Amino acid sequence: MNRAKVAVIGAGPGGCVAALSLQKLGHEVEVFEKGRFPRYRVGESFLPGTLSILNRLGLQEKIDEREFVKKPSATFLWGQDQAPWTFSFATARTAPWIFDHAIQVKREEFDQLLLDEVRERGVAVHEGTAVAKVDVSAADRVTLTIREGEGTRTAEYDFVIDAGGAGSPLARQLGVRRYDEFYKNFAVWNYFQRKDPFEGGLKGTTYSITFEDGWVWVIPLKDDVLSVGIVVDRSKAAEVKELGPDAFYRRTLAKATRAVALLGDAEPIDETRIVHDWSYDSEHVSAGRYFLVGDAACFTDPLFSQGVHLATQSAVSAASAIDRITGDPEEAEAVHAWYNRSYRETYEQYHEFLASFYTFASYTEPESEFWRKRRITESDDERLSRKKWFERLVEGGAANPTGSVADFRDRAATMIAIGRHQRTELSSEFSDEELNPARVQWIGALTKQLNRITRLAWTGEEVLLKPYYKVEPHSFRLEQKQVLANEDGLDMIKFPVEEVHREIFQLVTKETVGYKSLIKQLNDTGKQEISSQIVIRLMEAGLLTGYDKNGERVVVQDRLRFDGVGVEYEV
């Protein structure tokens, strides 16, 4: 096989996972880290999908040895006078690398573990070594200007992965970063010595708690430490400057009475820290011989703890892309198109998810600048002009009642209803099992709605198979697959299919086929576990429309998608 020489900028989770993935794929790697480990980082709460990646990279035993806090869920006191609700990670473990929990870590310990593993596997790591410049102008190589001590040197590589975080040298050099006009937040946080306040189903869960000026995170860590952060609007910056970070933090936290109740009489034990302007994306995240990974490419509000997962998932994808281009250079343009699209869609998935939950809370919290700015009420909200999910929402309004701005907050309300606790106060008596009746009811209602469909209509004249890439979950190799599409460019990329599936959907364009009949045909091809998901995703993509026996359109509410949880990991 062809072997590439790759430089990785940054030794955080994204950089380390990129290095381990590239080595797994047989390539030569060097890692450049401007700081020295161990070093402090925020971002302590993970998603199950991150554990899945680390498991497949052979890190499970070492992670287990550290006894990080097991995170079974995320619990929300979201919206004034709303009962608590829990976003559970419970799922059937259909494979050893599917997880029903995540972990919560002290990042200095966790990041050191990853970097030590990179070194132990023979990857060259240069700490205290900054990359001052990246020359990506050549078609066949990249040139790094590397600062070591008082001097600099240059070195050439076949590819570069920039996982350098928010301070990414390449992203800033390229000028591709665009700050988000919707999430103009900043965070202020500290730590408290306080035992996890609950046992049972809530032990280890994170808490997100709304109050008048924003929301609070509470994350249980090892050694009975709680990470407690406040997310507020950027307009509060002047108040921080006037009071100082510590006084601002104490004064603002005191307003969040439900969070204060969790802390009891505990006091802050560390310095108060602040991060500004954290929500942004990039015009593109790869081209030629470079790839942006994790925070170097984009970051959005941390409500659902997606930052590290986006970093590690994009790291695997970038490594897989480099491997594919190295072996099949004629596919470089198609591989970059795949990387940019898959990254963009995962990011927008998080963005839409968050916007829906903010909109929901904004109608329950007292009128304030923070919540007023986090509410989507109009179809011409200029803050969301670059977001494809918002364009689809607005464009679908007239034709699809669940694709309207007016219905938008109901998506969050539906999900909240599925996870709502049976009591109005947090309690150690909570267990995941008490959510089962709501789950069963929701699945039953969805199934009933789908079963009403007696005729399915395909959008367009032709059912086509379109080439697309998927990362093979064990080898991490990028493989060519086929997905369903039509002649107008609409496609559904989540589930790869084959010719036999195309033929089934082609029948929809010629004959009267109902939902039950279609599902049976898909089941007969071996797609029993995902047949209904294929149909739902095709409906969400605008490729299928269902009608009942009276010819009325059957509307299935678009689901809020969230990668890294459940069984459908993208990587």
N, C-alpha and C positions, 0 to 999 in steps of 0.2 A: 504493500500500500504506500501511497504518497504520504510524506510526513511534513507537517508544517512547523515552523518556528514562530511561536506566538508570545508577545509581550502582554502581560496583564497589569494594568495600573490600578492599585488599590488592593489591600489585603483584608477587607471586611468580608462578610458572608458572600457577597456577589463575586468578589475577586477570587476567594478561596474555592468556591464551588466551580467557577469557570476553570480554574487551574486543575482541580481534581477531575473535572469532566473531560478536559482536553487530554490529560494524561491517560485517562480510561480509554479514550479513543485513539491513543497511540501517538500523540503529538508532543513536541518539545515545548516547554513552557518556562518563562521567567516571570517572577512577580516583583513589582516595584511598589514599595510602601513608603510614603514620605515621613510617617510617624514611626514611633517605636512602641511595640506591644509589651505588656498589656496597656491599653489605653481606654479611656471612658467613652461610651456611646450610649445614647438613649435608643429606644426601639426594642424593648425587652420582651414583648409579647408576640408569640408566633402563631401560625396557622398549621393545621395538620399536613397540608401539602408540602411544607418545608421539611418536616420530619420524613416524609416519603422520599424526597430527593436525597436527603442525607443517609437514609437507610439504604438506598440503592447504590450509594457511593461507599458503603461499607463502614459507616460511622456509628451504627446503632449501639454497639457494645460500649464504646467510649462515652457516648451521650448518656447511656443508662448509668454508668459508673459515677457520673457527676451528680446524680439525684436532683436534677432541676425540678422545679415545681411543675406538676402535671396539670395541664389546663384542659378541662373537659368541655368548656363552653365560654361564651361571653354573655354577661348578664347586664341588662339595661334598666335603669330607672329613667325612662326616656319619655319626657313630656310630663308636665305638672299634673298631679292627681291621677296619673296612670299607674296601674298595678305593675309590678316588676315583670319582665319577660326575659326569657333566656334563649339565646341562639345556640342550640346544642350541636356538638360535633359528632354525636352518636350516629354510627353508620355500620352497615354490615361489612366486615373485613373480608372482602372477596378476594384479596390477595395479601401476601405478607407485608407489602409496602403501602397498603391502604390503612390509614390511621383514624381512630375515633377520638383522638385527643391531640393537643399540641403541648408545648412547654413554654415556661416563662423563665427568663435567664438574666443573670447579670452579664451584660454584654462583654465586659472586659475578660471574664472567665470563658464565656462561650467562644468569642472571637479568637482568643488565644488557643483554645482547643483546636479550632479549625486550622489556624496557621501552623501549629505544631504538626498536625497531620499532613499538611502540604509538604512541609520540610521532610518529615519522616518517609514520605513516598518519593523523595529524591528530586523534588522541584526546587530550583534555585530561587531563593527569596532574598531580596535586598531591602532591609529596613533602613530608615533614616535616609532614604534615597528618593528624591523628588524627580518627577518627569516635568521638565520645564517647557518642552515643546514637542509636538508630534507633527511630523511632515507626512501628510497623506496624499501628496500630489502625484506620486509615481503610481503607475498602473500595476506594478508587480511587487511592491514592497512598501513598508512604512519605515520612517527613520525617527528615532527618539533622541532628543537631547536630554541627557540625564545629569542631574546635579549631584555630585558626590563631594561632601566636604566643601572646600573652597573652589573646587574646579568643576568642569563639565566634560562630558564625553558624549559621543554619538554612537548609536548601535542600530543595525538594521534587522528587521523582522519581516516575516511573510504577512502577519496580521497583528493588529492590536485590539485588545478589549479594554475599554475604559470603564472600570468599576470604581472610580475615584470619588464617588459620592457627590454631594451637592457642590463641592469644590472642584469637580471634574475639569482637568486641564483641557481635554479635547472638546467637550461640549461648549465650553466658554470660548475656546479658540475658533470653533466653527460658527458661533453665533446663532445656534439653533434653538436655544432655550426660550420658552414663552411662559410668562407667569400667569397663573390662573386668576381670572377676574371674579370668580364665584367664591372660592375659598381663600379670602384674604384674612387668614387667621394667624395667630402666633401662639406659642405655648410657653408656659412658665411652670417649672416643676421642682420637686424636692423629694426627700425620702423620710419615712417614719419607721421607728422601731415599734412594730405592732404585729402580734400574731394574727394570722388569717382569721377573720372574725366568724367564719362559719365552717361547719363540718358538713357531712353528707354530700348531696349533689352540687352544692355551691362551693365546696372546698377546691381552691385553685382557680376558680373562675375570675375573669377580669370584670370590672364594673365600669360602665359609662353612665354618667349621671348628669342630667341637664339641670341648669338653673338659669336665672334671669340673664346673666351676661355670657353664657356659653355652656360648656360642659366640662366635666371632670373625669379623668381616668384614675382608677385605683387598681394596681397590679400587684398581687402577692409574689414575692421573690423568696429565695432561700434565706435561712437565718432570721425568719420572722421580720422581714423588711417589706414595707409597702412603698411602691413607686406611686406618687400622687401628682398628677399634672392638671393644669387648667388650660383649656383652649378658649381663647377670646378673640374678638375682632381686632384687626390691626389699628383701629382708631384709638385703642387703649394705650398705644405706645407713649403718648404724651404723659399719661398718668403714671406709667412705669418710670419715666424719666424724672418726674416730679417726686415720687415717693421712694424710688429705689426698688430693685427687684424683690427684695425680701419683704418689705412692708406691703408692696402691691400684692404679692402672693398671699400673705396672711389675710389682708383685708378682703381680697376677692374670694379666697377659699371659704372664709366665714359666711359668705352669702349662700354657699352651696350646702344648705343644712343637712341634706340627706347624705352627702359625702362626709361631712363632719361627724355625723352619727357613726359612721363606719370606723372612724379614727379614734373615737373615744377621747381620752385625755392625752394621747400621744403627741409628741412635739417633733418638729423637723430635726433631722440629725445630720444633714449635709448642707452644702451650699445650694442656693436657689439658682437655677439655670434658665436660660431663655433661648428659643430659636425663632427666628423671623422668616417670613416669606418662603414658606416651605412648599407651597403648592405650585407646581409648574409641569410642563411637558416639553417635548421637542418637536420641531418640524419633521424631522426624521431621525431614526435611531441607528441606522447603519447604511453604509455605501462603500463601494470599492474594497478597501482592505481594513476597515474599522467597524467596530460594534460598540454601542453604548449599552451599559448594563445597570440595572437598579437605579439608585438615586442620581447617577450621572445622566440618565435619560429622562426620568420623570419621578415625581412624587406627589401624592395628594393626601388630603386630610387623614390622620391616623385612626379614625374612629373604629375601623374593623381590623386593625393590626396587620395590614396587608403589605407593609413596606419591605420586610425581610423576605416574604414569599415572592413578591414581584422581583426582587433582586436575584434570588436563587433560581427562580424559574427562567428569567431572562438569561442568566449565566449559562444554564444548561442549553438553552436554545441557541445562544451565540456560539458555544463550543460545537454544537451539532451542525450549525450552519457553516462554520469554518471547515469542519471535517468534510462536509458535502462538497463545498467549493474546491477544496484541495484535491479531492478525487475526481470531481466532474466540473472543471473550470468553466465549461460552456454553459453551466446552469447558474452562474453567479448572479445574474440579474433576477432570475426567478427566485433564488434563495433569499436574496435581499428583500424582494417584494413580500415573500412569506414572513420573514422576520419582522419587518416593519408593520405588516398588517396584524400579525398575531399579537405583537407587543401593544399596538394601538388599541386593539379590541379588548385585551385584558385590562388595560388601564382605564378605558372608557366604561367597562363593566363595573369597576370599583367606583368610578366617578358618578355614574348613574345611581348606583346603590346608595351612596352617601347622600346625594342630592334628594332622593326620595325620603330618607329618614330625617334629614334636616327639615324638609318641607313639612313632614308630619308633625315634628316637635314644635315648629314655629306657630302652629295653630293652637297649641296648648299652653305654651309658656307666656308669662306676662309680656306685654309689648315692650320691646327693647331694640336697640340698634342691631345687636347681633342676630336676633331671630328674624327681624324684618328683612335683613340682607340675605338670610338663608332660605327664603321662601320663594318658590317658583309659582307665579300666578299668571304670567302672561306668555303668549306664544312668541313674543318678540324680545325676550330677555337677552340683551346684547352680551351679557357676561358669558353666555353659553353658545355663542355664535360659531365656535370652532368644533363643537362637540357633535359627532354624528348621531349619538343616541338622542340628543335633543331635537335634531332635525327630523329623525324618524318619529319622535313623539308628536311633534307639531304637524308633520305631513300626514300622519295617520289619524288625526283628530276627527275629520269629517267622515271617513270611511269606517273607522274602528273605534267604538266607544272606549275601549281600554287603551287606546293610543292617544288620549287627549290630555292636555295639561290639567284639566279639571279632575281627571281620574288619577293623576300621578301619585298623590299622597296615599291613595288607597292601596297601592302596591305594598308600601311599607306597613300599612294598617293590617293587611292580610297576613303578612309574615309575623307581625307582632302578635296577632291573635293566635297563631299556631303555637307560639312559645310563651303565652301568658301564664303566670303563676295562678294558683288557686287561692292565694291569700294576698292581701294588699301590702303586707310587709315582708321584707326578706327574712328567711327563716332556714335553720339547719334541717328542718323537716322537708324542704324541697328535694324532690328526686326527679330524674329525667323521665321516669315512667309516668308521672302525672301529666306530661305533655302528650302522651299517646292518644287519648280521646280526640284532641283537637287535630292531631295529625291524620288520624283515621277519617275524621269528618271532612277534612280538606281534600284528602285523596278521593274519598267517596264522591264529593261534590264535583271534582274535576273529572272523574271517570264518568259520572252521570252526564255531564255536559258533553263530553266527547262521544258517548254512546248515542247521543241525540243525532249525530251526524249521519244522514242517510245518503248524502252525495258530497263528494269531494271534487273541487275544481282546481286544476293546475294553472298557474299564471304563465301564460305564453302558449306557444304551439308545440314546443319540443321539450322533452326531458333529456338533458345532456349529462354526460360525465365529464367533469372538469379536473385536470390535474391539480393536486395540492400536496403539501408536505405535512408529515406528522413525525414527531420524535418517538422512536421505539422505546418503550419504558424500561427495558433492561439494558440494552446495549448503548442507548443514548444516540444511536445513529439516526440521521434524518432520512426518512424513507419517502419515496413517491407513492401517493395514494390517489384515489379518485373520490370526488364529492359530487352531489347532485347540484345541477344548475339549470338555468334556462337560457334562451337565445338573447335575452336582454341584459345579461350580466348578473342577475340575482343568483345567489348560491347559498348553500348551507354547509359550512365547513366543519362543524363539530364532529360529525360521525362519518368516517370513510365508508364507502359502499362499493358494490361491484355491478357488473352488467345485469345480473339477475334482478337487482333492486331497481335499476333504471327501467327495466322492462315492466316491473310491477307498477311503477308510477306512470309509465307511458300509457298503461291501460286506463288511468284516470282521465286522460285527455280524450279517450274514445268511448268509454263505457261509463255507466253509473256504478260507482264504487263507493260504498259507505265505510265508515270508520272500522266497524267490527270486521268486515271482509278484508280490508287493507291490513289490519293488524294480524289476522290469521295468515295471510300470504307472507308477511314479513317474518312471522314466527316460524313458518315452514322453511325459511332460508337460514335459520339458526340465529336470528336476531331477537329471540324471546326477551332477553333482559333489557333491551333498549328500543324495542319496536315503537312503543308509545312515545318515547322521548324523540325518536326520529320524526314522527308525525308532528309533535308539538313544536319542535325546532323549525320544521319546514313552514308551519303556520306563522311562527314568529318572524321568519325570514321573508315572509310575503310570497312564498312559492305555492302554498296550499291554502284554500279557503273551504270551510265546511258549511253545509246547509242542512236544515232539518227537513222532515217530511212535508212541511208546508212551504218549503222554499225560502224560509227565513234564515239569515246568516246566523251561525252559532259562534258566539264570541267566547274565546278562552283568554282570560286575563294574562297578559304578558308577565312572566315571572322575573323577579329581580335575580340576576345571575351573580354568582360569587365564586370565583375560582379558588382552589386550595382547600375546599371543604367538601365532604361527601366522597363519592367514588369516581367522579368525572374530572380528575385532575387533567389539566391541559398538558402538563409534563410530568 
